[in-house]
């Protein structure tokens, strides 16, 4: 599996431990890998929330 596909799967599964392990295997120091896992999940959650807001806004426009 490609690196991006692996990251995408880990994000979809909300697998922070898997992300930390993945980044560690890429040569990241443990503390940096832990921070990276947390920040990637945080950013992914923000993207999902933004998408939900956009969909809700479009739904409201259609219902007018």
N, C-alpha and C positions, 0 to 999 in steps of 0.2 A: 504494500500500500504506500502511496506517495506521502510525503510529509504533510502537505496541505490536507489531504484526505484524512490522515490520522488525526490532525488537530481538529478538523471539522467534526469527526466522529466523537472525539473526546469532549468537545464543547456541547454537542447535541446531547450527549449522555450526562453532562454536567459532572464529569469525572476529574475533579481537581487533582486527586492523587495520580491519576494516569497522566495528566498534563505535566505535573512535577517530574514524574519519572521520564516522560518523553524529553523534556527540556534537559534533564540531567544526562540522558543518553546522548544529547547533542553537544555535551561538553560544558553546560552551564554549571556554575557552582550551586550547591544545594540551596543556599539562601536566595540566590537570584532565581533559581528554578521555582522555588516556592512562591516568590513574589510574582513571577511571570504567570504561573498557573492561576493565581488569584486575580490578577489584572486581566488576563485573557477572558476568564469567566465573567468578570464584572463588565467588561466591554461588550461581550456577547449578549449579556442580559440587557444592557442599554440599547443595543441594536434591536433586539426583539421588542422592547418596550416602544421604541420609536416607530417600528413597523406597525405595532398595534394601534398607536395613536393615529398614524396616517390612514390606516384602514377604517378606524372609527370616524375620522373626519370625512373620508370619502363616502362612507355609508350615510352620514348625516346630510351631505350634499345631495345624494340621490333621493333621500326621503323628503326633501323640501318641495 
